[in-house]
Amino acid sequence: MSLYSKVYNVLVTEGRQASAKQMATWFNTTPATVAARVSEVRQSGFAVYANKKFDSKGRTATFYRVGNPTRAVIAAGIAALRGAAA
């Protein structure tokens, strides 16, 4: 199974939230490679959100999750496409 498929399954199929570091550990790769696969999932048309969380020591971690875009985001995308077609 490809890394893209594994990241897709965690985020889209299972609906889980995970950081690039977590997925890199699970799939024996680097966080940068996972971030690249997350970008590919986005390019496939899924709304992947990156949420920043802070732990008790003030460290920041970015967690990815798939969600539903707001109407404003969809309207902005349609407007951008219409502007590009002109």
PDB file with SEQRES, HELIX, SHEET and CRYST1 records, atoms N, CA, C and O in Angstrom:
SEQRES   1 A   86  MET SER LEU TYR SER LYS VAL TYR ASN VAL LEU VAL THR          
SEQRES   2 A   86  GLU GLY ARG GLN ALA SER ALA LYS GLN MET ALA THR TRP          
SEQRES   3 A   86  PHE ASN THR THR PRO ALA THR VAL ALA ALA ARG VAL SER          
SEQRES   4 A   86  GLU VAL ARG GLN SER GLY PHE ALA VAL TYR ALA ASN LYS          
SEQRES   5 A   86  LYS PHE ASP SER LYS GLY ARG THR ALA THR PHE TYR ARG          
SEQRES   6 A   86  VAL GLY ASN PRO THR ARG ALA VAL ILE ALA ALA GLY ILE          
SEQRES   7 A   86  ALA ALA LEU ARG GLY ALA ALA ALA                              
HELIX    1 AA1 LEU A    3  TYR A    8  1                                   6    
HELIX    2 AA2 ASN A    9  THR A   13  3                                   5    
HELIX    3 AA3 ALA A   20  PHE A   27  1                                   8    
HELIX    4 AA4 PRO A   31  GLN A   43  1                                  13    
HELIX    5 AA5 ARG A   71  ALA A   85  1                                  15    
SHEET    1 AA1 2 VAL A  48  PHE A  54  0                                        
SHEET    2 AA1 2 THR A  60  VAL A  66 -1                                        
CRYST1    1.000    1.000    1.000  90.00  90.00  90.00 P 1           1          
ATOM      1  N   MET A   1       0.856  -1.179   0.000  1.00  0.00           N  
ATOM      2  CA  MET A   1       0.000   0.000   0.000  1.00  0.00           C  
ATOM      3  C   MET A   1       0.897   1.236   0.000  1.00  0.00           C  
ATOM      4  O   MET A   1       1.874   1.306   0.747  1.00  0.00           O  
ATOM      5  N   SER A   2       0.561   2.192  -0.832  1.00  0.00           N  
ATOM      6  CA  SER A   2       1.367   3.405  -0.936  1.00  0.00           C  
ATOM      7  C   SER A   2       1.176   4.308   0.283  1.00  0.00           C  
ATOM      8  O   SER A   2       0.190   4.188   1.010  1.00  0.00           O  
ATOM      9  N   LEU A   3       2.125   5.204   0.491  1.00  0.00           N  
ATOM     10  CA  LEU A   3       2.025   6.150   1.599  1.00  0.00           C  
ATOM     11  C   LEU A   3       0.811   7.055   1.416  1.00  0.00           C  
ATOM     12  O   LEU A   3       0.132   7.387   2.388  1.00  0.00           O  
ATOM     13  N   TYR A   4       0.536   7.457   0.177  1.00  0.00           N  
ATOM     14  CA  TYR A   4      -0.650   8.272  -0.095  1.00  0.00           C  
ATOM     15  C   TYR A   4      -1.896   7.545   0.395  1.00  0.00           C  
ATOM     16  O   TYR A   4      -2.745   8.147   1.053  1.00  0.00           O  
ATOM     17  N   SER A   5      -2.015   6.256   0.082  1.00  0.00           N  
ATOM     18  CA  SER A   5      -3.180   5.469   0.495  1.00  0.00           C  
ATOM     19  C   SER A   5      -3.293   5.388   2.008  1.00  0.00           C  
ATOM     20  O   SER A   5      -4.392   5.456   2.557  1.00  0.00           O  
ATOM     21  N   LYS A   6      -2.166   5.245   2.676  1.00  0.00           N  
ATOM     22  CA  LYS A   6      -2.176   5.160   4.135  1.00  0.00           C  
ATOM     23  C   LYS A   6      -2.636   6.475   4.757  1.00  0.00           C  
ATOM     24  O   LYS A   6      -3.462   6.481   5.671  1.00  0.00           O  
ATOM     25  N   VAL A   7      -2.098   7.591   4.258  1.00  0.00           N  
ATOM     26  CA  VAL A   7      -2.499   8.913   4.772  1.00  0.00           C  
ATOM     27  C   VAL A   7      -3.966   9.159   4.459  1.00  0.00           C  
ATOM     28  O   VAL A   7      -4.708   9.652   5.309  1.00  0.00           O  
ATOM     29  N   TYR A   8      -4.390   8.822   3.250  1.00  0.00           N  
ATOM     30  CA  TYR A   8      -5.792   8.961   2.837  1.00  0.00           C  
ATOM     31  C   TYR A   8      -6.697   8.172   3.776  1.00  0.00           C  
ATOM     32  O   TYR A   8      -7.725   8.685   4.220  1.00  0.00           O  
ATOM     33  N   ASN A   9      -6.329   6.942   4.079  1.00  0.00           N  
ATOM     34  CA  ASN A   9      -7.154   6.097   4.950  1.00  0.00           C  
ATOM     35  C   ASN A   9      -7.294   6.693   6.345  1.00  0.00           C  
ATOM     36  O   ASN A   9      -8.386   6.696   6.914  1.00  0.00           O  
ATOM     37  N   VAL A  10      -6.196   7.197   6.897  1.00  0.00           N  
ATOM     38  CA  VAL A  10      -6.257   7.780   8.247  1.00  0.00           C  
ATOM     39  C   VAL A  10      -7.162   9.006   8.257  1.00  0.00           C  
ATOM     40  O   VAL A  10      -8.034   9.131   9.117  1.00  0.00           O  
ATOM     41  N   LEU A  11      -6.956   9.907   7.306  1.00  0.00           N  
ATOM     42  CA  LEU A  11      -7.675  11.181   7.326  1.00  0.00           C  
ATOM     43  C   LEU A  11      -9.095  11.098   6.776  1.00  0.00           C  
ATOM     44  O   LEU A  11     -10.027  11.627   7.381  1.00  0.00           O  
ATOM     45  N   VAL A  12      -9.261  10.445   5.645  1.00  0.00           N  
ATOM     46  CA  VAL A  12     -10.551  10.464   4.951  1.00  0.00           C  
ATOM     47  C   VAL A  12     -11.424   9.267   5.350  1.00  0.00           C  
ATOM     48  O   VAL A  12     -12.555   9.444   5.803  1.00  0.00           O  
ATOM     49  N   THR A  13     -10.903   8.076   5.182  1.00  0.00           N  
ATOM     50  CA  THR A  13     -11.707   6.882   5.427  1.00  0.00           C  
ATOM     51  C   THR A  13     -12.046   6.722   6.908  1.00  0.00           C  
ATOM     52  O   THR A  13     -13.205   6.516   7.269  1.00  0.00           O  
ATOM     53  N   GLU A  14     -11.019   6.819   7.767  1.00  0.00           N  
ATOM     54  CA  GLU A  14     -11.239   6.641   9.202  1.00  0.00           C  
ATOM     55  C   GLU A  14     -11.704   7.923   9.889  1.00  0.00           C  
ATOM     56  O   GLU A  14     -12.269   7.868  10.981  1.00  0.00           O  
ATOM     57  N   GLY A  15     -11.476   9.066   9.264  1.00  0.00           N  
ATOM     58  CA  GLY A  15     -11.895  10.345   9.834  1.00  0.00           C  
ATOM     59  C   GLY A  15     -11.118  10.735  11.076  1.00  0.00           C  
ATOM     60  O   GLY A  15     -11.630  11.460  11.929  1.00  0.00           O  
ATOM     61  N   ARG A  16      -9.890  10.262  11.186  1.00  0.00           N  
ATOM     62  CA  ARG A  16      -9.079  10.554  12.369  1.00  0.00           C  
ATOM     63  C   ARG A  16      -8.307  11.856  12.191  1.00  0.00           C  
ATOM     64  O   ARG A  16      -8.173  12.375  11.083  1.00  0.00           O  
ATOM     65  N   GLN A  17      -7.816  12.356  13.286  1.00  0.00           N  
ATOM     66  CA  GLN A  17      -6.963  13.547  13.318  1.00  0.00           C  
ATOM     67  C   GLN A  17      -5.586  13.087  13.758  1.00  0.00           C  
ATOM     68  O   GLN A  17      -5.459  12.366  14.747  1.00  0.00           O  
ATOM     69  N   ALA A  18      -4.548  13.498  13.028  1.00  0.00           N  
ATOM     70  CA  ALA A  18      -3.193  13.066  13.376  1.00  0.00           C  
ATOM     71  C   ALA A  18      -2.183  14.091  12.893  1.00  0.00           C  
ATOM     72  O   ALA A  18      -2.430  14.828  11.939  1.00  0.00           O  
ATOM     73  N   SER A  19      -1.040  14.128  13.567  1.00  0.00           N  
ATOM     74  CA  SER A  19       0.041  15.021  13.153  1.00  0.00           C  
ATOM     75  C   SER A  19       0.925  14.297  12.146  1.00  0.00           C  
ATOM     76  O   SER A  19       0.886  13.072  12.030  1.00  0.00           O  
ATOM     77  N   ALA A  20       1.720  15.075  11.424  1.00  0.00           N  
ATOM     78  CA  ALA A  20       2.659  14.488  10.470  1.00  0.00           C  
ATOM     79  C   ALA A  20       3.665  13.613  11.207  1.00  0.00           C  
ATOM     80  O   ALA A  20       4.069  12.564  10.703  1.00  0.00           O  
ATOM     81  N   LYS A  21       4.065  14.041  12.388  1.00  0.00           N  
ATOM     82  CA  LYS A  21       5.029  13.261  13.175  1.00  0.00           C  
ATOM     83  C   LYS A  21       4.431  11.917  13.584  1.00  0.00           C  
ATOM     84  O   LYS A  21       5.109  10.891  13.518  1.00  0.00           O  
ATOM     85  N   GLN A  22       3.174  11.916  14.004  1.00  0.00           N  
ATOM     86  CA  GLN A  22       2.514  10.666  14.369  1.00  0.00           C  
ATOM     87  C   GLN A  22       2.442   9.717  13.175  1.00  0.00           C  
ATOM     88  O   GLN A  22       2.808   8.546  13.276  1.00  0.00           O  
ATOM     89  N   MET A  23       1.964  10.239  12.041  1.00  0.00           N  
ATOM     90  CA  MET A  23       1.836   9.388  10.858  1.00  0.00           C  
ATOM     91  C   MET A  23       3.195   8.909  10.375  1.00  0.00           C  
ATOM     92  O   MET A  23       3.318   7.781   9.898  1.00  0.00           O  
ATOM     93  N   ALA A  24       4.221   9.751  10.492  1.00  0.00           N  
ATOM     94  CA  ALA A  24       5.572   9.336  10.092  1.00  0.00           C  
ATOM     95  C   ALA A  24       6.042   8.161  10.941  1.00  0.00           C  
ATOM     96  O   ALA A  24       6.682   7.240  10.434  1.00  0.00           O  
ATOM     97  N   THR A  25       5.727   8.194  12.223  1.00  0.00           N  
ATOM     98  CA  THR A  25       6.082   7.080  13.107  1.00  0.00           C  
ATOM     99  C   THR A  25       5.312   5.825  12.722  1.00  0.00           C  
ATOM    100  O   THR A  25       5.886   4.739  12.644  1.00  0.00           O  
ATOM    101  N   TRP A  26       4.019   5.971  12.482  1.00  0.00           N  
ATOM    102  CA  TRP A  26       3.186   4.825  12.126  1.00  0.00           C  
ATOM    103  C   TRP A  26       3.633   4.174  10.825  1.00  0.00           C  
ATOM    104  O   TRP A  26       3.603   2.950  10.697  1.00  0.00           O  
ATOM    105  N   PHE A  27       4.053   4.999   9.848  1.00  0.00           N  
ATOM    106  CA  PHE A  27       4.343   4.500   8.512  1.00  0.00           C  
ATOM    107  C   PHE A  27       5.836   4.421   8.206  1.00  0.00           C  
ATOM    108  O   PHE A  27       6.221   4.153   7.068  1.00  0.00           O  
ATOM    109  N   ASN A  28       6.680   4.654   9.216  1.00  0.00           N  
ATOM    110  CA  ASN A  28       8.134   4.525   9.092  1.00  0.00           C  
ATOM    111  C   ASN A  28       8.690   5.415   7.973  1.00  0.00           C  
ATOM    112  O   ASN A  28       9.371   4.938   7.065  1.00  0.00           O  
ATOM    113  N   THR A  29       8.392   6.694   8.056  1.00  0.00           N  
ATOM    114  CA  THR A  29       8.891   7.666   7.087  1.00  0.00           C  
ATOM    115  C   THR A  29       9.139   8.983   7.822  1.00  0.00           C  
ATOM    116  O   THR A  29       9.161   9.003   9.053  1.00  0.00           O  
ATOM    117  N   THR A  30       9.325  10.078   7.090  1.00  0.00           N  
ATOM    118  CA  THR A  30       9.612  11.366   7.715  1.00  0.00           C  
ATOM    119  C   THR A  30       8.360  12.247   7.728  1.00  0.00           C  
ATOM    120  O   THR A  30       7.472  12.074   6.894  1.00  0.00           O  
ATOM    121  N   PRO A  31       8.288  13.192   8.673  1.00  0.00           N  
ATOM    122  CA  PRO A  31       7.149  14.121   8.681  1.00  0.00           C  
ATOM    123  C   PRO A  31       7.038  14.939   7.384  1.00  0.00           C  
ATOM    124  O   PRO A  31       5.930  15.259   6.953  1.00  0.00           O  
ATOM    125  N   ALA A  32       8.160  15.272   6.768  1.00  0.00           N  
ATOM    126  CA  ALA A  32       8.128  16.036   5.513  1.00  0.00           C  
ATOM    127  C   ALA A  32       7.465  15.228   4.391  1.00  0.00           C  
ATOM    128  O   ALA A  32       6.724  15.779   3.576  1.00  0.00           O  
ATOM    129  N   THR A  33       7.733  13.942   4.358  1.00  0.00           N  
ATOM    130  CA  THR A  33       7.114  13.078   3.350  1.00  0.00           C  
ATOM    131  C   THR A  33       5.618  12.967   3.591  1.00  0.00           C  
ATOM    132  O   THR A  33       4.829  12.984   2.646  1.00  0.00           O  
ATOM    133  N   VAL A  34       5.230  12.853   4.849  1.00  0.00           N  
ATOM    134  CA  VAL A  34       3.805  12.796   5.187  1.00  0.00           C  
ATOM    135  C   VAL A  34       3.130  14.106   4.793  1.00  0.00           C  
ATOM    136  O   VAL A  34       2.030  14.088   4.241  1.00  0.00           O  
ATOM    137  N   ALA A  35       3.768  15.237   5.065  1.00  0.00           N  
ATOM    138  CA  ALA A  35       3.201  16.540   4.703  1.00  0.00           C  
ATOM    139  C   ALA A  35       2.999  16.641   3.195  1.00  0.00           C  
ATOM    140  O   ALA A  35       2.019  17.230   2.740  1.00  0.00           O  
ATOM    141  N   ALA A  36       3.907  16.079   2.427  1.00  0.00           N  
ATOM    142  CA  ALA A  36       3.767  16.084   0.965  1.00  0.00           C  
ATOM    143  C   ALA A  36       2.567  15.244   0.534  1.00  0.00           C  
ATOM    144  O   ALA A  36       1.841  15.623  -0.385  1.00  0.00           O  
ATOM    145  N   ARG A  37       2.357  14.106   1.194  1.00  0.00           N  
ATOM    146  CA  ARG A  37       1.200  13.264   0.863  1.00  0.00           C  
ATOM    147  C   ARG A  37      -0.104  13.940   1.290  1.00  0.00           C  
ATOM    148  O   ARG A  37      -1.120  13.799   0.608  1.00  0.00           O  
ATOM    149  N   VAL A  38      -0.091  14.665   2.401  1.00  0.00           N  
ATOM    150  CA  VAL A  38      -1.272  15.433   2.825  1.00  0.00           C  
ATOM    151  C   VAL A  38      -1.602  16.465   1.760  1.00  0.00           C  
ATOM    152  O   VAL A  38      -2.773  16.688   1.449  1.00  0.00           O  
ATOM    153  N   SER A  39      -0.585  17.092   1.203  1.00  0.00           N  
ATOM    154  CA  SER A  39      -0.793  18.066   0.130  1.00  0.00           C  
ATOM    155  C   SER A  39      -1.443  17.401  -1.086  1.00  0.00           C  
ATOM    156  O   SER A  39      -2.300  17.995  -1.738  1.00  0.00           O  
ATOM    157  N   GLU A  40      -1.035  16.179  -1.383  1.00  0.00           N  
ATOM    158  CA  GLU A  40      -1.640  15.445  -2.499  1.00  0.00           C  
ATOM    159  C   GLU A  40      -3.104  15.119  -2.224  1.00  0.00           C  
ATOM    160  O   GLU A  40      -3.933  15.160  -3.133  1.00  0.00           O  
ATOM    161  N   VAL A  41      -3.422  14.795  -0.974  1.00  0.00           N  
ATOM    162  CA  VAL A  41      -4.824  14.547  -0.610  1.00  0.00           C  
ATOM    163  C   VAL A  41      -5.635  15.824  -0.828  1.00  0.00           C  
ATOM    164  O   VAL A  41      -6.759  15.771  -1.327  1.00  0.00           O  
ATOM    165  N   ARG A  42      -5.065  16.971  -0.456  1.00  0.00           N  
ATOM    166  CA  ARG A  42      -5.737  18.263  -0.692  1.00  0.00           C  
ATOM    167  C   ARG A  42      -5.970  18.486  -2.178  1.00  0.00           C  
ATOM    168  O   ARG A  42      -7.049  18.913  -2.589  1.00  0.00           O  
ATOM    169  N   GLN A  43      -4.948  18.193  -2.982  1.00  0.00           N  
ATOM    170  CA  GLN A  43      -5.057  18.402  -4.427  1.00  0.00           C  
ATOM    171  C   GLN A  43      -6.071  17.457  -5.059  1.00  0.00           C  
ATOM    172  O   GLN A  43      -6.551  17.708  -6.164  1.00  0.00           O  
ATOM    173  N   SER A  44      -6.396  16.378  -4.367  1.00  0.00           N  
ATOM    174  CA  SER A  44      -7.418  15.447  -4.850  1.00  0.00           C  
ATOM    175  C   SER A  44      -8.824  15.961  -4.582  1.00  0.00           C  
ATOM    176  O   SER A  44      -9.803  15.342  -4.998  1.00  0.00           O  
ATOM    177  N   GLY A  45      -8.928  17.097  -3.885  1.00  0.00           N  
ATOM    178  CA  GLY A  45     -10.227  17.716  -3.684  1.00  0.00           C  
ATOM    179  C   GLY A  45     -10.785  17.621  -2.281  1.00  0.00           C  
ATOM    180  O   GLY A  45     -11.939  17.986  -2.059  1.00  0.00           O  
ATOM    181  N   PHE A  46     -10.002  17.141  -1.323  1.00  0.00           N  
ATOM    182  CA  PHE A  46     -10.478  17.035   0.048  1.00  0.00           C  
ATOM    183  C   PHE A  46     -10.051  18.257   0.844  1.00  0.00           C  
ATOM    184  O   PHE A  46      -8.950  18.778   0.667  1.00  0.00           O  
ATOM    185  N   ALA A  47     -10.940  18.707   1.726  1.00  0.00           N  
ATOM    186  CA  ALA A  47     -10.650  19.864   2.576  1.00  0.00           C  
ATOM    187  C   ALA A  47      -9.891  19.366   3.803  1.00  0.00           C  
ATOM    188  O   ALA A  47     -10.490  18.957   4.798  1.00  0.00           O  
ATOM    189  N   VAL A  48      -8.568  19.408   3.716  1.00  0.00           N  
ATOM    190  CA  VAL A  48      -7.725  18.972   4.831  1.00  0.00           C  
ATOM    191  C   VAL A  48      -7.304  20.220   5.593  1.00  0.00           C  
ATOM    192  O   VAL A  48      -6.667  21.120   5.046  1.00  0.00           O  
ATOM    193  N   TYR A  49      -7.671  20.252   6.858  1.00  0.00           N  
ATOM    194  CA  TYR A  49      -7.367  21.394   7.708  1.00  0.00           C  
ATOM    195  C   TYR A  49      -6.165  21.077   8.586  1.00  0.00           C  
ATOM    196  O   TYR A  49      -5.995  19.946   9.042  1.00  0.00           O  
ATOM    197  N   ALA A  50      -5.340  22.083   8.814  1.00  0.00           N  
ATOM    198  CA  ALA A  50      -4.189  21.954   9.706  1.00  0.00           C  
ATOM    199  C   ALA A  50      -4.480  22.775  10.953  1.00  0.00           C  
ATOM    200  O   ALA A  50      -4.514  24.005  10.901  1.00  0.00           O  
ATOM    201  N   ASN A  51      -4.686  22.101  12.061  1.00  0.00           N  
ATOM    202  CA  ASN A  51      -4.991  22.764  13.333  1.00  0.00           C  
ATOM    203  C   ASN A  51      -3.770  22.731  14.237  1.00  0.00           C  
ATOM    204  O   ASN A  51      -3.173  21.676  14.453  1.00  0.00           O  
ATOM    205  N   LYS A  52      -3.408  23.881  14.759  1.00  0.00           N  
ATOM    206  CA  LYS A  52      -2.270  23.954  15.670  1.00  0.00           C  
ATOM    207  C   LYS A  52      -2.756  23.752  17.099  1.00  0.00           C  
ATOM    208  O   LYS A  52      -3.757  24.334  17.518  1.00  0.00           O  
ATOM    209  N   LYS A  53      -2.031  22.919  17.839  1.00  0.00           N  
ATOM    210  CA  LYS A  53      -2.340  22.666  19.246  1.00  0.00           C  
ATOM    211  C   LYS A  53      -1.082  22.910  20.057  1.00  0.00           C  
ATOM    212  O   LYS A  53       0.031  22.719  19.565  1.00  0.00           O  
ATOM    213  N   PHE A  54      -1.261  23.331  21.299  1.00  0.00           N  
ATOM    214  CA  PHE A  54      -0.150  23.607  22.194  1.00  0.00           C  
ATOM    215  C   PHE A  54      -0.229  22.663  23.386  1.00  0.00           C  
ATOM    216  O   PHE A  54      -1.306  22.428  23.936  1.00  0.00           O  
ATOM    217  N   ASP A  55       0.925  22.123  23.780  1.00  0.00           N  
ATOM    218  CA  ASP A  55       0.934  21.277  24.969  1.00  0.00           C  
ATOM    219  C   ASP A  55       1.251  22.117  26.207  1.00  0.00           C  
ATOM    220  O   ASP A  55       1.416  23.334  26.111  1.00  0.00           O  
ATOM    221  N   SER A  56       1.335  21.479  27.344  1.00  0.00           N  
ATOM    222  CA  SER A  56       1.539  22.200  28.604  1.00  0.00           C  
ATOM    223  C   SER A  56       2.903  22.879  28.685  1.00  0.00           C  
ATOM    224  O   SER A  56       3.102  23.776  29.504  1.00  0.00           O  
ATOM    225  N   LYS A  57       3.844  22.455  27.840  1.00  0.00           N  
ATOM    226  CA  LYS A  57       5.178  23.066  27.826  1.00  0.00           C  
ATOM    227  C   LYS A  57       5.300  24.155  26.769  1.00  0.00           C  
ATOM    228  O   LYS A  57       6.382  24.704  26.562  1.00  0.00           O  
ATOM    229  N   GLY A  58       4.194  24.467  26.100  1.00  0.00           N  
ATOM    230  CA  GLY A  58       4.194  25.533  25.108  1.00  0.00           C  
ATOM    231  C   GLY A  58       4.642  25.112  23.725  1.00  0.00           C  
ATOM    232  O   GLY A  58       4.787  25.960  22.844  1.00  0.00           O  
ATOM    233  N   ARG A  59       4.865  23.832  23.510  1.00  0.00           N  
ATOM    234  CA  ARG A  59       5.273  23.345  22.189  1.00  0.00           C  
ATOM    235  C   ARG A  59       4.063  23.287  21.263  1.00  0.00           C  
ATOM    236  O   ARG A  59       2.945  22.995  21.687  1.00  0.00           O  
ATOM    237  N   THR A  60       4.314  23.568  20.007  1.00  0.00           N  
ATOM    238  CA  THR A  60       3.250  23.576  19.014  1.00  0.00           C  
ATOM    239  C   THR A  60       3.315  22.309  18.169  1.00  0.00           C  
ATOM    240  O   THR A  60       4.395  21.863  17.782  1.00  0.00           O  
ATOM    241  N   ALA A  61       2.165  21.745  17.891  1.00  0.00           N  
ATOM    242  CA  ALA A  61       2.060  20.603  16.986  1.00  0.00           C  
ATOM    243  C   ALA A  61       0.907  20.884  16.032  1.00  0.00           C  
ATOM    244  O   ALA A  61      -0.120  21.430  16.434  1.00  0.00           O  
ATOM    245  N   THR A  62       1.079  20.513  14.778  1.00  0.00           N  
ATOM    246  CA  THR A  62       0.046  20.699  13.773  1.00  0.00           C  
ATOM    247  C   THR A  62      -0.629  19.359  13.517  1.00  0.00           C  
ATOM    248  O   THR A  62       0.027  18.374  13.178  1.00  0.00           O  
ATOM    249  N   PHE A  63      -1.944  19.337  13.681  1.00  0.00           N  
ATOM    250  CA  PHE A  63      -2.726  18.132  13.447  1.00  0.00           C  
ATOM    251  C   PHE A  63      -3.574  18.317  12.203  1.00  0.00           C  
ATOM    252  O   PHE A  63      -4.192  19.364  12.013  1.00  0.00           O  
ATOM    253  N   TYR A  64      -3.600  17.299  11.360  1.00  0.00           N  
ATOM    254  CA  TYR A  64      -4.388  17.328  10.131  1.00  0.00           C  
ATOM    255  C   TYR A  64      -5.702  16.607  10.357  1.00  0.00           C  
ATOM    256  O   TYR A  64      -5.768  15.600  11.062  1.00  0.00           O  
ATOM    257  N   ARG A  65      -6.759  17.150   9.736  1.00  0.00           N  
ATOM    258  CA  ARG A  65      -8.056  16.489   9.751  1.00  0.00           C  
ATOM    259  C   ARG A  65      -8.811  16.890   8.486  1.00  0.00           C  
ATOM    260  O   ARG A  65      -8.538  17.937   7.899  1.00  0.00           O  
ATOM    261  N   VAL A  66      -9.745  16.067   8.079  1.00  0.00           N  
ATOM    262  CA  VAL A  66     -10.583  16.367   6.931  1.00  0.00           C  
ATOM    263  C   VAL A  66     -11.906  16.900   7.452  1.00  0.00           C  
ATOM    264  O   VAL A  66     -12.491  16.337   8.377  1.00  0.00           O  
ATOM    265  N   GLY A  67     -12.371  17.983   6.860  1.00  0.00           N  
ATOM    266  CA  GLY A  67     -13.629  18.592   7.281  1.00  0.00           C  
ATOM    267  C   GLY A  67     -14.419  19.059   6.080  1.00  0.00           C  
ATOM    268  O   GLY A  67     -14.061  18.794   4.933  1.00  0.00           O  
ATOM    269  N   ASN A  68     -15.487  19.751   6.364  1.00  0.00           N  
ATOM    270  CA  ASN A  68     -16.337  20.308   5.309  1.00  0.00           C  
ATOM    271  C   ASN A  68     -16.043  21.795   5.166  1.00  0.00           C  
ATOM    272  O   ASN A  68     -16.063  22.531   6.152  1.00  0.00           O  
ATOM    273  N   PRO A  69     -15.770  22.238   3.945  1.00  0.00           N  
ATOM    274  CA  PRO A  69     -15.508  23.664   3.752  1.00  0.00           C  
ATOM    275  C   PRO A  69     -16.784  24.475   3.968  1.00  0.00           C  
ATOM    276  O   PRO A  69     -17.891  23.992   3.727  1.00  0.00           O  
ATOM    277  N   THR A  70     -16.613  25.699   4.420  1.00  0.00           N  
ATOM    278  CA  THR A  70     -17.762  26.582   4.616  1.00  0.00           C  
ATOM    279  C   THR A  70     -18.279  27.067   3.269  1.00  0.00           C  
ATOM    280  O   THR A  70     -17.600  26.951   2.250  1.00  0.00           O  
ATOM    281  N   ARG A  71     -19.467  27.602   3.280  1.00  0.00           N  
ATOM    282  CA  ARG A  71     -20.039  28.133   2.041  1.00  0.00           C  
ATOM    283  C   ARG A  71     -19.172  29.259   1.480  1.00  0.00           C  
ATOM    284  O   ARG A  71     -19.039  29.403   0.265  1.00  0.00           O  
ATOM    285  N   ALA A  72     -18.580  30.062   2.381  1.00  0.00           N  
ATOM    286  CA  ALA A  72     -17.738  31.180   1.938  1.00  0.00           C  
ATOM    287  C   ALA A  72     -16.501  30.663   1.199  1.00  0.00           C  
ATOM    288  O   ALA A  72     -16.077  31.261   0.210  1.00  0.00           O  
ATOM    289  N   VAL A  73     -15.931  29.573   1.667  1.00  0.00           N  
ATOM    290  CA  VAL A  73     -14.752  29.011   1.012  1.00  0.00           C  
ATOM    291  C   VAL A  73     -15.125  28.478  -0.373  1.00  0.00           C  
ATOM    292  O   VAL A  73     -14.395  28.680  -1.343  1.00  0.00           O  
ATOM    293  N   ILE A  74     -16.246  27.809  -0.450  1.00  0.00           N  
ATOM    294  CA  ILE A  74     -16.697  27.293  -1.748  1.00  0.00           C  
ATOM    295  C   ILE A  74     -16.995  28.442  -2.707  1.00  0.00           C  
ATOM    296  O   ILE A  74     -16.620  28.388  -3.879  1.00  0.00           O  
ATOM    297  N   ALA A  75     -17.664  29.476  -2.217  1.00  0.00           N  
ATOM    298  CA  ALA A  75     -17.982  30.630  -3.059  1.00  0.00           C  
ATOM    299  C   ALA A  75     -16.701  31.312  -3.542  1.00  0.00           C  
ATOM    300  O   ALA A  75     -16.630  31.739  -4.695  1.00  0.00           O  
ATOM    301  N   ALA A  76     -15.693  31.421  -2.682  1.00  0.00           N  
ATOM    302  CA  ALA A  76     -14.427  32.034  -3.077  1.00  0.00           C  
ATOM    303  C   ALA A  76     -13.736  31.192  -4.142  1.00  0.00           C  
ATOM    304  O   ALA A  76     -13.147  31.734  -5.077  1.00  0.00           O  
ATOM    305  N   GLY A  77     -13.802  29.895  -4.009  1.00  0.00           N  
ATOM    306  CA  GLY A  77     -13.202  29.011  -5.013  1.00  0.00           C  
ATOM    307  C   GLY A  77     -13.887  29.131  -6.358  1.00  0.00           C  
ATOM    308  O   GLY A  77     -13.229  29.177  -7.398  1.00  0.00           O  
ATOM    309  N   ILE A  78     -15.214  29.183  -6.338  1.00  0.00           N  
ATOM    310  CA  ILE A  78     -15.964  29.335  -7.591  1.00  0.00           C  
ATOM    311  C   ILE A  78     -15.642  30.682  -8.237  1.00  0.00           C  
ATOM    312  O   ILE A  78     -15.459  30.766  -9.452  1.00  0.00           O  
ATOM    313  N   ALA A  79     -15.575  31.725  -7.425  1.00  0.00           N  
ATOM    314  CA  ALA A  79     -15.253  33.066  -7.954  1.00  0.00           C  
ATOM    315  C   ALA A  79     -13.844  33.067  -8.563  1.00  0.00           C  
ATOM    316  O   ALA A  79     -13.615  33.679  -9.606  1.00  0.00           O  
ATOM    317  N   ALA A  80     -12.913  32.383  -7.910  1.00  0.00           N  
ATOM    318  CA  ALA A  80     -11.548  32.325  -8.431  1.00  0.00           C  
ATOM    319  C   ALA A  80     -11.511  31.579  -9.760  1.00  0.00           C  
ATOM    320  O   ALA A  80     -10.797  31.975 -10.681  1.00  0.00           O  
ATOM    321  N   LEU A  81     -12.280  30.504  -9.857  1.00  0.00           N  
ATOM    322  CA  LEU A  81     -12.327  29.750 -11.115  1.00  0.00           C  
ATOM    323  C   LEU A  81     -12.951  30.564 -12.223  1.00  0.00           C  
ATOM    324  O   LEU A  81     -12.477  30.531 -13.359  1.00  0.00           O  
ATOM    325  N   ARG A  82     -13.993  31.285 -11.917  1.00  0.00           N  
ATOM    326  CA  ARG A  82     -14.629  32.135 -12.915  1.00  0.00           C  
ATOM    327  C   ARG A  82     -13.704  33.248 -13.383  1.00  0.00           C  
ATOM    328  O   ARG A  82     -13.675  33.590 -14.566  1.00  0.00           O  
ATOM    329  N   GLY A  83     -12.944  33.814 -12.438  1.00  0.00           N  
ATOM    330  CA  GLY A  83     -11.988  34.848 -12.790  1.00  0.00           C  
ATOM    331  C   GLY A  83     -10.855  34.315 -13.649  1.00  0.00           C  
ATOM    332  O   GLY A  83     -10.356  35.025 -14.523  1.00  0.00           O  
ATOM    333  N   ALA A  84     -10.440  33.074 -13.415  1.00  0.00           N  
ATOM    334  CA  ALA A  84      -9.361  32.458 -14.191  1.00  0.00           C  
ATOM    335  C   ALA A  84      -9.825  32.085 -15.592  1.00  0.00           C  
ATOM    336  O   ALA A  84      -9.016  32.035 -16.518  1.00  0.00           O  
ATOM    337  N   ALA A  85     -11.130  31.820 -15.758  1.00  0.00           N  
ATOM    338  CA  ALA A  85     -11.662  31.416 -17.054  1.00  0.00           C  
ATOM    339  C   ALA A  85     -11.864  32.614 -17.975  1.00  0.00           C  
ATOM    340  O   ALA A  85     -11.970  32.457 -19.191  1.00  0.00           O  
ATOM    341  N   ALA A  86     -11.918  33.803 -17.398  1.00  0.00           N  
ATOM    342  CA  ALA A  86     -12.181  35.003 -18.219  1.00  0.00           C  
ATOM    343  C   ALA A  86     -10.965  35.469 -18.955  1.00  0.00           C  
ATOM    344  O   ALA A  86     -11.025  36.460 -19.682  1.00  0.00           O  
TER     345      ALA A  86                                                      
END                                                                             
